[in-house]
Structure formats: structure tokens, C-alpha cells
């Protein structure tokens, strides 16, 4: 027998209510707008922070070198590299032209004063010298004849004066005898007068001769002086003429080592041609090429030192050549004592020129930042994240330090690597 079906009663309203769950997409849509707004605000803040403003550049910290300004002893010196040169050099030239007849020495020879280097041949010069010697000898002979003539004239006058003096003496003696005879009435007045007249004449003649002799002597002395001066001049000219022949023998004017000498027999030389040079042996100086920045600070008399074979040799700046070539000028340094043994021409040495006394100063490490001229520096803020362009004033420099006289204070940090690429920026953001 089949069981009867019992109908299910209808559900009540409470039983029909159920929780409706929002989808994930709906929830994302609800927060999307506020989230987008927040991200926009953060992006704007980041843009303000990270994007440089006008005149600002971001620079990686790893590319920068930084130094700190500090009060420290400043050693005012200049390091230079110098080359050895002979202390003295004498140039040898041909005083007279000619053809090389013989060569007596070779390049590099050690010479004494007067040593023969070479002998020249010049037949035309020899002929000219012979002619000039003959002409001068003739002039000297004429001068000797003039001197002899003057001396003979003076001797004749002296003889005339001596004769007149003797005649006067004889006339005075006769007058004295006849005056005694006249006193004894053995001589007439007329006879005595003739003897008196004779004595007076001889006296007058002697006075005239003596006066003329004095006048002639004055003129003759002047002529003799002129003749003597002319003779001396002619003798000097003769010596010069003879020396011109001696100039055909080329000799060493000073002792030393012969360099730049390459004469060969048969070679022709013109008057004034340089044939070589003689360098002082064992006496050296150092020649240093110095940056023109120091032209006003390097001067003669300053102390210096050179490192030669690990020994410091005291030196002095002797000469400064102010001519600037390729941004450099030359200074010559001489050793205060004997030159170190073993130096050779062109050998290099490290030197230090003392420019001033060591004293306290505000210094910053030397570096490529000075390539911009030393009037601008980038100084870091205290946080180290920014560096600002600042006008400064620099003073003395050495390879390690530069003196800062204005624009930076002790303890501030300065970018010491090259800042040439930042010339158009006022602020550097250091990242």
C-alpha cells in the first residue's frame, strides 16, 4: 500500500533573507579613486624633490672628491723639475774667414786656455797684412824723420845760444880790460865806447836767441807729443794687423770641455761663423721651466734645494728670464757649494724653490678644482646633500695646499675634484 505524500509548507519571510557578498572588483573600485589621488600627491612631492630646478644639477657622490678647509701651517714652496746645464759656456767663432787647413782637437776634448783648435788658411788676408805692415812701417819711418829734424833744429839753436854766450863773455872781458886802461888814461873815450857797444850787442843777441829758443821749444814739445801719439797709434794698428794673422789660428778662450765642434779640413768658414762651444767642466747649474702663474713670485736670491742621488743640495735662484713661452718661464738655479759629482748635461732633478716663510693659514687641499682659476668653489651644506657655488679668493699655493683668504671658513667642506663641468650651475644635488 503506497504512503500518502505530505505537502511542504511555504517558507516564511525570515527564511528568505540572505547576506549578499560584494565582489573583489567592487571593493577595488571603491578604493581606486582615493588611492590614485594619494599616488598623485606622492608623485608631485617626488618631482619637487628629485627634479632639479633652474641652475641645479644632480651629481653622483662617487664622482666627487671633497676636502675640508682648516687652519694649518702653509709651506710656501714651489716644486719644479730642472735639467743640468754647464754653469758657464763660451762660444768659439772665426774672427777671420778662411779655409780649414788643419784640425787639432775632436768633439768632447778637455781644453786649457790657449789650446789650438784648428788653423785656417787665407792667402788674401796674408797679402793684405803684408801690404798694411809695409805702409805702417813707412809712416813710422816718416815720423822718426820728423822727430830727428825737430831735435836737430833744437840742437842748432842750443849751439847758437852757446856761441852767443861765449861771445858776450869775451866782449865783457875786453870791455873790462879797456875800462881799466881808460881809467889810467891809456884808452880814449871813443875806444872804450866801441868795446861797450860790442858787449851790449852780444848781450842783446843772447837774449833774443834765448827768447826764440823758449818759443821754439814750446812748439817743438807739442809737435813731439803729437808725433809720439801718432807713432803709438801706428804701432797699435800694426799690432792689430799682425793679430789678424794670428786669428787664423783658432784657440780655446777658456778652459773646459769642447762641444758642438765638427770642423773638417778643407771646410770654408766666413768671418763670425760659430765653430763650437766650451762648457765649464765640473761646474753646473739647473735650469727649471716654471708656470707663468709664479712669474711674480720667483726672484733672484731665493733659496732652493735639489734632490740628487737621494741627497738634498742647497741652491739659490740666480737668474729669472721673464720671457714667457708656451705658458712657462725659465729660472736658473746655482749650487751653494761645489756641484755634485757625476752630473751630466740634460740630467733631470727634482727641486723645491722656497717662495716664503712657513706660517699659519686657512688652507684647502690642492686639486683639479683650481683649474677653473681658483676664484669659485662648490661648498657643501652641513647635511652633505647639496653643494653651492661660492665666490672665493685664493692666495699662495703649493702642490698639497692652497691658501684661501676669503669665501670659506674653517671646517667647511669643498669639492676638490674638477668642477669645470659645473661652471653654469649654482647648486649641486649630491646623490
C-alpha atoms as one frame of an Amber mdcrd trajectory, in Angstrom:
protein
   0.000   0.000   0.000   1.520   3.448  -1.100   2.094   6.041   1.563   0.342
   9.330   1.268   2.519  12.448   0.173   2.652  15.235   2.688   2.962  18.744
   1.127   5.875  21.074   2.271   4.640  24.256   3.915   5.728  27.622   2.314
   8.801  29.367   3.719   8.385  32.345   5.924   9.874  35.868   5.051  12.644
  35.485   7.601  13.715  32.351   5.987  14.024  34.099   2.584  16.592  36.885
   3.764  20.416  36.153   2.998  23.785  38.134   3.075  24.812  39.498  -0.297
  28.724  39.481  -0.552  30.412  42.307  -2.679  32.794  41.169  -5.333  36.593
  41.925  -5.199  36.277  44.169  -8.215  33.662  46.230  -6.470  35.886  46.654
  -3.464  38.830  47.810  -5.720  36.586  50.310  -7.428  35.656  51.750  -4.068
  39.369  52.473  -3.113  40.730  53.249  -6.581  39.903  56.941  -6.599  41.381
  57.792  -3.158  44.444  55.649  -3.928  45.022  57.405  -7.253  44.769  60.770
  -5.574  47.324  59.795  -2.962  49.730  58.481  -5.548  49.413  61.719  -7.500
  50.304  63.712  -4.398  53.342  61.494  -3.724  54.463  61.773  -7.331  54.203
  65.536  -7.187  56.254  65.631  -3.986  58.869  63.347  -5.523  59.013  65.521
  -8.595  59.624  68.592  -6.454  62.316  66.757  -4.531  64.086  64.885  -7.325
  63.807  67.081 -10.395  66.453  69.856 -10.299  65.340  73.427 -10.507  66.930
  76.073 -12.689  70.748  76.238 -12.147  70.757  72.948 -10.280  72.437  69.695
 -11.279  72.329  66.245  -9.718  75.755  64.690  -9.272  76.720  61.255  -8.004
  78.693  61.426  -4.757  81.059  58.729  -6.029  82.322  61.080  -8.748  83.342
  63.825  -6.317  86.368  64.405  -4.103  85.881  66.570  -1.039  88.388  68.385
   1.174  87.965  70.286   4.424  89.162  73.850   4.967  91.388  74.022   8.032
  93.860  76.284   9.776  97.274  74.691   9.212 100.950  75.605   8.606 101.340
  76.648   4.980 104.692  75.714   3.454 105.268  78.275   0.732 107.395  76.407
  -1.807 107.275  75.542  -5.473 108.303  72.107  -6.794 109.918  72.154 -10.223
 111.787  69.729 -12.432 115.098  71.099 -13.649 117.777  69.977 -16.078 121.534
  70.276 -15.628 123.406  72.778 -17.811 127.020  74.000 -17.689 127.445  76.900
 -15.292 129.476  78.808 -17.905 129.518  78.438 -21.678 131.935  80.205 -24.039
 131.178  80.276 -27.749 134.084  79.988 -30.185 133.828  81.758 -33.546 136.003
  82.513 -36.536 137.389  86.034 -36.161 138.624  85.884 -39.749 137.286  83.798
 -42.603 139.281  81.175 -44.434 139.636  77.539 -45.291 140.332  74.960 -42.578
 143.934  73.860 -43.062 144.131  71.522 -40.056 142.076  70.424 -37.032 143.934
  69.854 -33.766 141.209  68.508 -31.422 137.978  66.496 -31.506 134.492  66.909
 -30.093 134.442  66.376 -26.309 138.108  67.234 -25.733 139.049  68.747 -22.369
 140.871  72.007 -23.122 143.085  74.558 -21.403 143.114  78.250 -22.206 145.042
  78.881 -25.414 144.895  75.335 -26.760 144.807  75.268 -30.570 141.529  74.042
 -32.034 142.192  74.496 -35.754 144.248  76.513 -38.237 142.790  78.424 -41.171
 144.397  79.422 -44.470 143.630  82.796 -46.091 146.232  83.908 -48.719 144.386
  87.134 -49.487 144.429  88.129 -45.830 148.128  87.352 -45.615 148.805  89.571
 -48.635 146.711  92.394 -47.204 148.506  92.131 -43.872 151.901  92.323 -45.566
 150.859  95.427 -47.504 149.451  97.125 -44.444 152.532  96.310 -42.395 154.719
  97.910 -45.078 152.529 101.031 -45.187 152.581 101.426 -41.420 156.330 100.857
 -41.317 156.748 103.679 -43.882 154.636 106.020 -41.786 156.639 105.179 -38.691
 159.830 105.974 -40.643 158.450 109.375 -41.651 157.549 110.117 -38.047 161.067
 109.214 -36.949 162.460 111.636 -39.559 160.218 114.438 -38.239 161.350 113.802
 -34.698 165.005 113.836 -35.805 164.517 117.109 -37.700 162.994 118.789 -34.659
 165.775 117.573 -32.432 168.384 118.825 -34.895 166.732 122.276 -35.034 166.726
 122.470 -31.258 170.355 121.392 -31.150 171.274 124.134 -33.654 169.533 126.733
 -31.514 171.329 125.461 -28.444 174.617 125.767 -30.308 173.822 129.363 -31.365
 172.958 130.290 -27.809 176.206 128.769 -26.569 178.203 130.745 -29.175 176.374
 133.963 -28.262 177.038 133.390 -24.566 180.742 132.862 -25.264 180.893 135.985
 -27.452 179.222 138.007 -24.711 181.665 136.688 -22.150 184.620 137.654 -24.389
 183.151 141.128 -25.101 182.597 141.754 -21.385 186.193 140.685 -20.640 187.569
 143.063 -23.318 185.362 145.852 -22.040 186.654 145.332 -18.525 190.303 145.459
 -19.663 189.832 148.598 -21.725 187.833 150.248 -18.946 190.869 149.886 -16.658
 193.068 151.265 -19.401 190.674 154.183 -19.854 190.846 154.847 -16.127 194.643
 155.051 -16.433 194.349 157.400 -19.427 195.706 154.770 -21.774 192.390 154.394
 -23.675 190.356 157.097 -25.309 186.654 157.540 -24.738 185.885 156.536 -28.318
 187.913 153.341 -27.982 186.152 152.379 -24.765 182.755 153.067 -26.289 183.344
 150.614 -29.140 184.046 147.836 -26.624 180.946 148.814 -24.648 178.823 148.672
 -27.800 180.215 145.235 -28.629 179.320 143.896 -25.187 175.822 145.398 -25.427
 175.261 143.784 -28.843 176.353 140.367 -27.672 174.094 140.667 -24.642 171.079
 141.635 -26.774 171.776 138.840 -29.281 171.966 136.245 -26.496 168.651 137.467
 -25.027 166.949 137.231 -28.436 168.306 133.744 -29.052 167.162 132.564 -25.631
 163.679 134.033 -26.164 163.397 132.387 -29.574 164.607 129.104 -28.146 161.945
 129.160 -25.423 159.241 129.817 -28.022 160.548 127.146 -30.374 160.924 124.687
 -27.525 157.208 125.060 -26.621 156.187 124.440 -30.229 158.659 121.589 -30.591
 157.384 119.908 -27.401 153.802 119.999 -28.736 154.951 118.589 -32.057 156.932
 115.876 -30.346 153.870 114.873 -28.284 151.770 114.672 -31.445 154.477 112.706
 -33.198 154.675 110.333 -30.227 150.885 109.839 -30.165 150.837 109.190 -33.909
 153.658 106.691 -33.560 151.829 104.879 -30.727 148.641 104.745 -32.780 150.527
 103.352 -35.759 152.168 100.724 -33.568 148.745  99.698 -32.226 147.450  99.487
 -35.769 150.442  97.350 -36.669 149.673  95.058 -33.711 146.058  94.728 -34.887
 147.235  93.902 -38.380 149.590  91.263 -37.034 146.801  89.914 -34.776 144.564
  89.431 -37.804 147.023  86.829 -38.997 147.115  85.237 -35.561 143.307  84.989
 -35.755 143.738  82.318 -38.402 144.799  80.053 -35.544 141.621  79.239 -33.568
 142.337  78.810 -29.853 140.316  77.983 -26.722 139.431  81.246 -24.910 138.652
  79.462 -21.613 139.261  76.034 -20.090 136.521  73.427 -20.338 135.044  70.688
 -22.498 134.601  71.276 -26.226 131.104  70.625 -27.612 129.227  71.269 -30.864
 132.537  71.085 -32.720 132.530  69.441 -36.164 135.205  71.177 -38.280 136.749
  69.227 -41.124 139.910  70.044 -43.175 139.032  71.929 -46.322 135.855  73.391
 -44.849 135.285  77.068 -45.613 134.391  79.494 -42.825 133.091  83.023 -43.046
 134.073  85.734 -40.625 131.985  85.371 -37.479 130.893  81.751 -38.049 130.461
  79.832 -34.793 132.528  76.647 -34.721 131.737  75.262 -31.271 131.378  75.997
 -27.582 133.360  75.297 -24.426 131.391  74.223 -21.346 132.716  74.627 -17.840
 133.881  71.239 -16.597 132.555  70.140 -13.212 130.597  73.376 -12.663 126.860
  73.074 -13.265 123.575  74.881 -12.811 119.973  73.675 -13.045 117.500  75.227
 -15.489 113.825  74.971 -14.487 110.772  75.819 -16.588 108.164  77.351 -14.262
 104.463  78.012 -14.805 103.787  81.650 -15.627 101.424  81.827 -12.592 104.562
  82.131 -10.430 106.321  84.770 -12.551 105.756  87.476  -9.962 106.812  85.270
  -7.066 110.080  83.733  -8.256 113.041  86.115  -7.975 116.819  86.024  -7.888
 118.322  85.290  -4.478 115.569  82.921  -3.276 116.683  79.695  -1.615 116.079
  76.342  -3.245 117.131  72.724  -2.955 117.622  69.857  -5.388 117.301  66.136
  -4.765 120.315  64.474  -6.432 121.156  60.834  -5.678 118.830  61.000  -2.646
 120.838  63.909  -1.222 119.408  67.416  -0.832 121.763  70.007  -2.328 121.194
  73.651  -1.267 120.816  76.050  -4.177 119.977  79.680  -4.973 117.859  81.182
  -7.750 120.471  83.150  -9.699 118.647  84.342 -12.834 114.974  84.627 -13.807
 114.196  85.005 -17.505 110.843  86.853 -17.703 110.082  85.814 -21.286 107.028
  83.513 -21.293 106.923  80.707 -23.865 104.019  78.233 -24.009 102.911  79.411
 -20.557 106.328  78.837 -18.958 109.316  80.981 -17.989 112.847  79.846 -17.121
 114.732  80.161 -13.836 118.405  79.310 -13.358 119.499  77.757 -10.061 123.115
  77.581  -8.903 124.604  75.320  -6.223 125.600  76.997  -2.975 128.593  74.650
  -2.713 130.501  72.638  -5.298 128.395  70.947  -7.941 127.582  67.298  -7.153
 129.939  64.869  -8.856 128.669  62.900 -11.794 126.194  65.399 -13.197 125.748
  65.346 -16.964 124.240  67.856 -19.372 120.463  67.400 -19.529 120.220  65.245
 -16.386 116.953  65.957 -14.526 116.482  66.668 -10.843 113.524  67.431  -8.591
 113.850  70.888  -6.995 111.969  72.992  -4.478 112.068  76.785  -4.617 111.241
  78.448  -1.302 108.860  81.328  -2.029 108.204  82.460   1.553 108.321  81.530
   5.223 106.020  78.832   6.676 103.080  80.366   8.552  99.517  79.535   9.707
  96.785  79.976   7.095  93.337  78.726   6.139  94.109  76.051   3.585  92.151
  73.710   1.313  93.684  70.662  -0.394  95.099  71.398  -3.822  93.364  69.663
  -6.672  91.706  69.885 -10.094  89.121  72.342  -8.760  91.757  75.073  -9.185
  91.673  74.560 -12.961  88.716  76.967 -13.012  91.000  79.744 -11.784  90.674
  79.444  -8.017  88.007  82.139  -7.698  84.984  79.790  -7.494  84.365  76.806
  -5.222  81.434  74.477  -4.505  80.948  74.341  -0.731  78.855  71.534   0.803
  75.940  72.185   3.143  76.105  70.672   6.599  73.875  67.758   5.500  76.292
  66.909   2.687  73.445  66.595   0.173  73.958  69.907  -1.578  76.960  71.915
  -2.719  76.579  75.593  -3.525  78.697  77.689  -5.837  80.563  80.384  -3.916
  82.994  83.152  -4.885  86.280  82.840  -3.020  89.731  84.422  -3.002  92.866
  82.288  -3.054  96.447  83.201  -2.272  99.610  81.145  -2.231  99.746  77.573
  -3.479 101.931  74.519  -3.119 101.384  71.020  -4.524  99.342  69.965  -1.470
  97.620  73.132  -0.289  96.081  76.359  -1.485  95.617  79.345   0.802  92.031
  80.673   0.921  91.809  84.283   2.046  88.055  84.861   1.652  84.837  82.952
   0.941  85.379  79.805   3.022  85.530  79.213   6.753  87.460  76.620   8.718
  85.603  73.315   8.904  83.619  73.794   5.697  83.922  71.099   3.074  84.858
  71.958  -0.509  84.658  69.874  -3.666  88.286  69.417  -4.726  87.718  67.327
  -7.884  87.272  69.101 -11.207  84.284  71.483 -11.264  84.782  72.731 -14.800
  81.688  70.817 -15.988  79.585  72.605 -13.351  80.525  76.135 -14.358  76.952
  77.024 -15.362  75.292  75.680 -12.188  74.778  77.300  -8.806  73.727  74.234
  -6.792  74.732  70.577  -6.993  72.365  67.920  -5.619  74.603  65.112  -4.391
  73.017  61.713  -4.732
